[in-house]
């Protein structure tokens, strides 16, 4: 009904527009016929003029139709009204197209900005589109559009997810091309024909969860051992037949496990603070006299060593760094103490503090039992211990190298480790030149 009404309105407008020209045509015929008394010629001349005018308007319309986005040239009825309506329809469609394109571009930019992989597929599995995160995570290329996603990621759980046979529409699976990489995928229906698959790499998250579980288990184990010892001595102290001397002996034996528990708690608190607090502002730190601090640490380490150990310190007195003294003391002390613990009796331990190409370096070298290559990447993990049967001293909290790693990280420094099993190890801490202050002076050897 609406179309019929529009058609009638258009016809009415055309009749109204043509009426003046029809009257003019009739008047022209009458005037020319009366003046010349040749009514046939008069009709022909008027008809030719009317036809020529329409031909001109048609040519203008044809020229405009080649580029219909511009405003039409014809402004005379009856051509103006339909052409103007057509122009307005085209302009409105063009405006809608522009808005739609802008919305699509915004949606594409939003999808592209997602950190997760996003893939739009049909219900049958064919890929329609995907973002760059999906291309990187799932190794997709532009040529994959139209291919079946299930055939590209061959995993039973993923096939079940796409088919809608998974409760909750969420799975975790290992990529077939990289079994160590774990992917979490979610299925989201878009409409009756398409699906959105969101995927992300959860390998690191799983590793962190495993580390947390291991950490809790390790802390429980480390605390259980000294607690068991303490409880054993306390039960013995309840024996009424013990004399004063025996009681004092048992009490003195409680010192070791209690001290171990305190050291573990202290290291846990320190490690937590290092991980959670912001690094110290460099401009608020005073240059640290590392050589003097190392001399004190070496003196303390000699109390742990045997008389046949040889701790040799070579420190540049003029080399200082802007750093938090307590943190650096803890890191360096851990490295020196470890060298003593894992060196055979009488083994030399070389400790150096020196400048190297503008940077400040702290190095501990021993010829102890060494570390196998497969353990080097993990020795800075919490509670990770290499089982070395020939280590002279068992002890420590298992957090020393983890603390050292975080201290160095907070100061922009790096830790390098080289070691060979049975030949010893070298630990080297390198501090950036921005923290270093160096004035020429003599080396101190102790």
KESE-595826 format. One record per residue (C-alpha): residue in one letter; x, y, z. Coordinates in pm, 1 decimal, padded with zeros to 6 digits. Last residue first. Example, Ala and Ser with C-alpha at 12.3 -4.5 7.8 and 13.67 -1.06 7.14 Angstrom:
2
aa:x:y:z
S:01367.0:-00106.0:00714.0
A:01230.0:-00450.0:00780.0
***
This chain:
446
aa:x:y:z
X:09260.7:-01035.6:05213.3
X:09352.9:-00827.3:04910.7
X:09244.4:-00466.8:04872.2
X:09298.1:-00315.9:04530.2
X:09440.8:00034.2:04525.4
X:09240.2:00334.6:04420.8
X:09100.5:00509.4:04112.6
X:08748.7:00652.8:04163.9
X:08448.1:00464.7:04035.4
X:08078.0:00536.3:04080.9
X:07845.2:00278.4:03930.9
X:07466.3:00278.8:03931.1
X:07427.1:00403.4:03571.7
X:07712.1:00171.0:03466.6
X:07486.5:-00128.6:03516.8
X:07562.5:-00389.8:03786.0
X:07699.5:-00732.4:03691.1
X:07677.1:-01020.8:03938.0
X:07903.0:-01317.9:03855.3
X:07873.7:-01669.8:03996.3
X:08149.4:-01911.5:03892.7
X:08126.4:-02282.2:03972.2
X:08349.9:-02578.7:04046.1
X:08521.5:-02863.5:03863.4
X:08327.0:-03176.2:03968.4
X:08025.2:-03089.4:03754.0
X:08101.1:-02787.4:03546.0
X:07966.9:-02442.4:03622.4
X:07891.2:-02104.4:03473.2
X:07641.0:-01866.9:03628.9
X:07559.5:-01507.8:03532.1
X:07338.3:-01288.8:03746.9
X:07218.7:-00956.2:03609.4
X:07173.9:-00610.5:03758.8
X:06887.4:-00363.1:03719.9
X:06888.0:-00297.3:04094.0
X:06554.8:-00468.0:04165.9
X:06662.7:-00758.8:03944.8
X:06981.0:-00802.3:04147.0
X:06787.0:-00826.6:04472.5
X:06536.2:-01064.3:04313.3
X:06806.2:-01304.6:04192.4
X:06991.1:-01297.1:04525.8
X:06672.4:-01379.0:04716.1
X:06605.4:-01677.6:04488.8
X:06971.9:-01778.0:04530.5
X:06937.3:-01785.0:04909.6
X:06593.0:-01943.4:04937.2
X:06686.3:-02306.7:05005.0
X:06689.2:-02236.3:05378.3
X:07052.0:-02310.3:05444.3
X:07187.9:-02640.5:05560.5
X:07397.6:-02933.5:05454.7
X:07768.0:-02870.8:05472.6
X:08046.7:-03049.7:05292.1
X:07860.5:-03113.8:04968.5
X:07980.2:-03448.4:04833.3
X:07638.0:-03606.2:04787.8
X:07512.9:-03316.0:04583.0
X:07137.7:-03314.6:04543.8
X:07080.9:-02982.7:04368.8
X:06839.7:-02777.1:04572.9
X:06540.2:-02579.1:04454.2
X:06370.8:-02428.2:04759.7
X:06261.3:-02121.0:04563.9
X:06391.8:-02111.5:04208.7
X:06735.3:-01957.2:04146.3
X:06893.5:-02298.2:04074.0
X:06648.5:-02369.4:03794.0
X:06832.5:-02284.3:03470.0
X:07159.4:-02430.6:03599.7
X:07014.3:-02772.7:03689.8
X:07044.7:-02942.3:03349.0
X:07403.7:-02821.3:03317.6
X:07524.4:-03014.4:03623.2
X:07646.7:-02801.8:03912.4
X:07996.0:-02792.7:04059.0
X:08147.6:-02999.3:04341.7
X:08381.6:-02725.1:04451.8
X:08652.8:-02537.3:04266.3
X:08519.0:-02196.4:04364.7
X:08470.2:-01857.2:04199.1
X:08265.0:-01570.0:04337.6
X:08239.7:-01258.1:04121.8
X:08103.7:-00910.1:04183.8
X:08110.8:-00677.6:03884.0
X:08062.3:-00301.6:03846.0
X:07998.7:-00171.8:03493.9
X:08196.9:00094.1:03308.5
X:08377.8:-00156.1:03086.1
X:08454.2:-00388.1:03377.1
X:08512.6:-00259.5:03727.9
X:08606.2:-00500.9:04006.5
X:08490.6:-00684.5:04317.7
X:08643.3:-01031.1:04334.6
X:08602.0:-01335.6:04561.2
X:08816.9:-01641.7:04490.6
X:08739.0:-01954.3:04692.6
X:09020.8:-02207.6:04735.0
X:08930.5:-02563.7:04836.2
X:09080.0:-02690.5:05157.8
X:08778.7:-02893.6:05251.7
X:08561.6:-02952.8:04948.5
X:08342.7:-02665.1:04824.8
X:07962.7:-02667.4:04834.2
X:07907.0:-02499.2:05167.9
X:08185.9:-02243.4:05124.4
X:08064.5:-02133.7:04780.9
X:07708.7:-02119.2:04913.1
X:07819.1:-01883.0:05191.4
X:07987.7:-01652.6:04938.6
X:07679.2:-01637.5:04715.9
X:07437.0:-01585.3:05004.9
X:07654.2:-01312.3:05158.4
X:07658.6:-01124.5:04828.4
X:07277.5:-01123.0:04804.6
X:07213.2:-01039.6:05171.0
X:07468.2:-00757.0:05176.8
X:07323.3:-00618.9:04853.2
X:06974.8:-00609.8:05007.8
X:07088.5:-00451.9:05334.8
X:07295.9:-00188.4:05154.4
X:07027.8:-00068.4:04912.9
X:07223.7:00037.4:04606.3
X:07415.1:00319.5:04440.5
X:07740.3:00147.6:04351.5
X:08100.9:00193.1:04459.6
X:08442.5:00113.8:04313.7
X:08726.5:00301.8:04479.1
X:08824.8:00020.1:04715.7
X:08852.2:-00231.5:04430.8
X:08816.6:-00569.8:04600.7
X:09026.6:-00887.4:04581.6
X:08918.0:-01132.9:04849.9
X:09072.6:-01479.0:04891.1
X:08887.5:-01736.0:05101.4
X:09117.5:-02035.6:05153.2
X:08957.4:-02331.8:05327.6
X:09191.9:-02546.2:05533.6
X:09073.6:-02412.0:05868.5
X:08718.1:-02516.5:05781.4
X:08464.5:-02261.7:05666.0
X:08162.0:-02137.1:05861.3
X:08368.3:-01894.3:06069.1
X:08547.9:-01790.8:05751.2
X:08212.8:-01675.9:05614.6
X:08184.0:-01408.2:05885.3
X:08521.9:-01258.0:05794.0
X:08431.4:-01279.1:05424.9
X:08109.9:-01085.6:05489.0
X:08296.2:-00812.0:05681.6
X:08554.1:-00769.7:05403.5
X:08274.4:-00766.7:05147.8
X:08109.7:-00469.5:05322.4
X:08436.1:-00275.7:05317.4
X:08479.7:-00340.0:04943.3
X:08115.1:-00254.4:04869.0
X:08134.4:00102.4:04996.6
X:07780.6:00191.6:04885.6
X:07709.2:00516.9:04703.3
X:07397.4:00669.7:04864.8
X:07053.1:00583.5:04738.1
X:06774.6:00840.3:04692.3
X:06853.5:00905.3:04324.4
X:06827.1:00532.6:04251.7
X:06471.6:00501.0:04380.3
X:06444.2:00166.7:04567.4
X:06261.1:-00101.6:04368.7
X:05886.8:-00130.9:04439.5
X:05770.2:-00374.6:04709.3
X:05604.3:-00710.3:04638.4
X:05884.0:-00942.9:04527.8
X:06157.2:-00808.2:04753.9
X:05920.2:-00795.8:05050.8
X:05810.5:-01155.2:04996.9
X:06173.5:-01267.4:04968.9
X:06261.8:-01091.8:05293.1
X:05964.8:-01242.2:05476.9
X:06051.2:-01589.2:05350.7
X:06416.2:-01540.1:05442.3
X:06325.2:-01436.2:05797.2
X:06085.1:-01731.1:05833.3
X:06353.8:-01974.2:05717.6
X:06617.6:-01820.5:05943.1
X:06380.8:-01839.9:06240.2
X:06306.1:-02205.6:06169.9
X:06677.8:-02284.0:06143.5
X:06747.2:-02103.1:06470.7
X:06477.0:-02310.4:06641.3
X:06623.0:-02628.2:06490.7
X:06972.1:-02546.0:06623.1
X:06881.1:-02390.9:06959.7
X:06679.6:-02690.3:07076.9
X:07002.9:-02880.2:07139.3
X:07088.0:-02639.4:07419.0
X:06761.2:-02727.9:07591.2
X:06847.9:-03096.7:07579.7
X:07186.2:-03035.1:07739.5
X:07031.4:-02808.6:08005.4
X:06781.3:-03082.3:08092.6
X:07060.4:-03341.1:08119.5
X:07254.1:-03117.4:08356.1
X:06947.2:-03042.5:08570.3
X:06857.1:-03408.4:08624.6
X:06609.8:-03598.6:08414.0
X:06393.2:-03849.2:08604.5
X:06073.9:-03647.7:08552.4
X:06072.3:-03697.6:08170.9
X:05891.4:-03391.4:08035.6
X:06219.4:-03271.3:07888.4
X:06218.1:-03571.6:07654.6
X:05882.1:-03463.2:07514.3
X:06023.7:-03116.3:07456.9
X:06325.2:-03266.0:07279.1
X:06100.8:-03459.6:07040.7
X:05877.8:-03158.4:06982.9
X:06182.5:-02953.1:06884.6
X:06302.2:-03219.7:06641.4
X:05958.5:-03250.0:06481.3
X:05937.1:-02872.3:06453.8
X:06278.9:-02866.0:06287.0
X:06158.2:-03112.1:06018.3
X:05803.7:-02979.8:05974.4
X:05912.9:-02626.8:05890.5
X:06109.0:-02723.6:05578.1
X:05839.8:-02970.0:05471.0
X:05556.7:-02720.3:05506.5
X:05760.3:-02456.5:05326.5
X:05832.6:-02703.3:05047.6
X:05467.3:-02805.8:05005.4
X:05352.6:-02443.9:04999.4
X:05622.1:-02357.3:04745.8
X:05542.2:-02660.0:04531.0
X:05178.2:-02553.8:04516.5
X:05278.5:-02199.6:04432.0
X:05524.4:-02320.4:04168.7
X:05253.4:-02535.9:04012.6
X:05018.5:-02238.7:04001.4
X:05293.2:-02028.5:03845.2
X:05360.0:-02293.8:03581.7
X:04990.6:-02318.4:03505.5
X:04976.9:-01941.5:03458.1
X:05284.1:-01953.2:03233.7
X:05128.5:-02218.1:03011.0
X:04788.7:-02048.4:03003.7
X:04807.4:-01928.8:02641.5
X:04477.6:-01780.2:02534.0
X:04183.4:-01876.9:02314.5
X:03848.2:-01722.0:02223.6
X:03638.1:-01902.9:01961.4
X:03344.3:-01703.3:01825.4
X:03074.3:-01902.2:01649.6
X:02864.1:-01848.2:01337.4
X:02545.3:-01968.6:01168.7
X:02257.3:-01931.4:01414.6
X:02415.4:-01627.4:01577.2
X:02730.8:-01537.0:01771.2
X:02776.0:-01852.8:01982.8
X:03073.2:-01830.4:02224.5
X:03316.2:-02124.6:02261.3
X:03611.1:-02084.2:02501.1
X:03968.1:-02210.3:02463.1
X:04250.1:-02238.1:02720.0
X:04579.3:-02335.2:02560.0
X:04874.7:-02522.9:02710.1
X:05216.6:-02517.9:02546.2
X:05444.0:-02811.0:02637.0
X:05283.9:-03025.8:02367.1
X:05388.9:-02782.2:02091.2
X:05254.9:-02892.9:01749.7
X:04961.1:-03078.4:01907.8
X:04877.7:-02779.4:02128.5
X:04798.9:-02897.6:02480.8
X:04439.5:-02861.4:02599.5
X:04220.6:-02656.7:02828.9
X:03845.6:-02645.9:02774.5
X:03547.8:-02410.3:02810.0
X:03198.3:-02434.8:02657.0
X:03049.6:-02491.5:03005.7
X:02982.7:-02855.7:02931.3
X:03162.0:-02958.8:02613.2
X:02968.4:-03111.6:02320.0
X:02921.0:-02788.3:02129.5
X:03080.0:-02914.4:01806.0
X:03358.5:-02657.8:01840.6
X:03429.3:-02780.3:02194.4
X:03424.3:-03148.4:02094.1
X:03680.1:-03081.4:01820.8
X:03896.2:-02895.6:02073.5
X:03882.9:-03187.0:02316.9
X:03972.7:-03437.5:02045.2
X:04275.2:-03236.9:01923.4
X:04370.9:-03167.5:01564.2
X:04403.1:-02793.0:01540.4
X:04414.5:-02726.9:01164.6
X:04142.2:-02980.7:01079.8
X:03923.1:-02836.5:01354.9
X:03968.0:-02488.1:01209.9
X:03824.6:-02590.7:00872.6
X:03966.8:-02380.7:00592.6
X:03781.8:-02079.5:00453.6
X:04041.2:-01836.3:00579.9
X:04369.1:-02027.7:00621.5
X:04537.9:-01827.4:00344.0
X:04555.0:-01527.0:00576.4
X:04789.6:-01721.2:00804.8
X:04734.1:-01907.4:01131.6
X:05009.9:-02019.1:01371.1
X:04771.8:-02080.0:01663.4
X:04915.7:-01820.6:01901.9
X:05051.2:-01576.9:01643.8
X:04759.4:-01581.0:01401.2
X:04515.2:-01582.9:01691.0
X:04679.2:-01273.9:01841.7
X:04669.4:-01111.8:01495.8
X:04289.8:-01134.8:01482.6
X:04071.3:-01393.6:01310.8
X:03817.8:-01416.7:01028.0
X:03580.6:-01651.9:00849.6
X:03729.6:-01990.6:00939.4
X:03522.6:-02293.2:00836.7
X:03412.0:-02508.8:01133.4
X:03066.2:-02626.9:01023.3
X:02902.3:-02382.7:01262.5
X:03091.3:-02106.2:01084.9
X:03405.6:-01962.8:01238.1
X:03513.3:-01633.5:01395.4
X:03852.4:-01662.0:01565.6
X:03971.8:-01446.2:01857.2
X:04312.4:-01501.2:02020.5
X:04342.8:-01316.2:02349.0
X:04523.5:-00985.2:02398.9
X:04231.5:-00807.6:02229.7
X:04343.7:-00502.4:02033.6
X:04267.1:-00667.4:01700.5
X:03910.5:-00733.5:01810.5
X:03864.9:-00367.7:01906.9
X:04024.0:-00253.6:01580.9
X:03794.6:-00486.2:01384.5
X:03491.6:-00359.6:01576.8
X:03592.9:-00000.7:01511.7
X:03648.9:-00078.4:01145.0
X:03309.4:-00246.7:01125.6
X:03144.9:00050.9:01294.8
X:03316.4:00293.3:01057.4
X:03216.0:00078.8:00759.0
X:02855.6:00073.4:00881.9
X:02854.4:00449.8:00930.9
X:02999.0:00500.6:00584.0
X:02748.6:00258.9:00432.6
X:02462.3:00440.4:00603.0
X:02587.0:00769.7:00461.1
X:02619.4:00614.3:00114.9
X:02268.0:00477.7:00138.6
X:02139.1:00821.2:00237.6
X:02327.9:00980.4:-00051.4
X:02194.2:00719.6:-00296.6
X:01837.2:00772.5:-00177.8
X:01883.0:01150.9:-00189.4
X:02014.4:01129.0:-00544.3
X:01726.1:00906.4:-00652.0
X:01476.8:01152.1:-00502.3
X:01658.5:01437.9:-00673.8
X:01647.3:01250.0:-01003.3
X:01277.4:01180.9:-00959.6
X:01200.0:01549.5:-00879.8
X:01441.1:01722.4:-01118.4
X:01340.4:01545.1:-01438.8
X:00980.7:01667.3:-01445.7
X:01067.5:01941.6:-01375.0
X:01390.4:02139.6:-01415.1
X:01687.6:02125.9:-01179.1
X:01907.4:01894.6:-01379.8
X:02274.6:01896.9:-01278.0
X:02238.3:01629.0:-01008.3
X:02447.5:01666.5:-00686.7
X:02749.2:01437.6:-00690.6
X:02743.9:01071.3:-00581.8
X:02576.6:00970.6:-00909.0
X:02897.6:00979.0:-01112.2
X:02808.2:00819.7:-01449.6
X:02441.6:00889.7:-01371.5
X:02515.6:01263.7:-01380.4
X:02613.8:01250.0:-01747.7
X:02302.7:01045.2:-01832.1
X:02084.5:01293.8:-01643.2
X:02239.8:01588.8:-01828.5
X:02184.8:01405.5:-02156.5
X:01822.1:01335.2:-02058.9
X:01769.5:01702.8:-01971.9
X:01897.0:01804.9:-02313.6
X:01676.5:01545.7:-02482.4
X:01375.4:01671.7:-02286.8
X:01438.7:02023.4:-02413.9
X:01487.6:01899.8:-02767.1
X:01159.2:01706.3:-02756.4
X:00963.1:02015.7:-02646.3
X:01128.6:02227.0:-02915.3
X:01062.1:01961.9:-03181.4
X:00697.3:01930.3:-03070.4
X:00650.3:02307.9:-03095.5
X:00806.5:02316.7:-03440.8
X:00603.7:02016.3:-03563.2
X:00274.5:02158.5:-03437.0
X:00341.4:02491.9:-03605.8
X:00447.5:02321.4:-03925.3
X:00119.1:02131.4:-03931.6
X:-00084.1:02441.5:-03847.6
X:00050.2:02642.1:-04135.3
X:-00163.1:02961.2:-04124.5
X:00156.3:03142.0:-04050.7
X:00049.0:03367.4:-03765.5
X:-00252.7:03165.5:-03654.3
X:-00061.2:02839.4:-03662.9
X:00238.7:02988.6:-03483.6
X:00023.8:03137.2:-03207.6
X:-00201.9:02833.5:-03170.2
X:00086.5:02583.2:-03171.5
X:00279.4:02788.1:-02915.5
X:-00026.5:02809.5:-02691.1
X:-00073.1:02431.5:-02703.4
X:00292.3:02371.0:-02610.1
X:00276.4:02630.8:-02331.6
X:-00032.1:02460.9:-02189.3
X:00146.0:02125.6:-02207.0
X:00454.2:02282.6:-02048.1
X:00248.5:02426.1:-01763.8
X:00077.3:02085.3:-01709.6
X:00403.5:01884.0:-01705.3
X:00496.6:01955.0:-01342.4
X:00143.9:01892.5:-01211.7
X:00119.9:01568.7:-01408.2
X:00462.7:01457.2:-01280.2
X:00372.1:01543.3:-00921.4
X:00050.7:01343.3:-00950.2
X:00238.4:01047.1:-01092.8
X:00490.6:01062.6:-00807.0
X:00212.6:01081.5:-00547.4
X:00038.2:00787.0:-00711.1
X:00362.0:00584.3:-00703.1
X:00425.6:00674.1:-00337.5
X:00072.5:00565.1:-00248.8
X:00114.8:00238.5:-00437.7
X:00446.8:00175.9:-00256.9
X:00284.4:00235.1:00081.7
X:00000.0:00000.0:00000.0
***
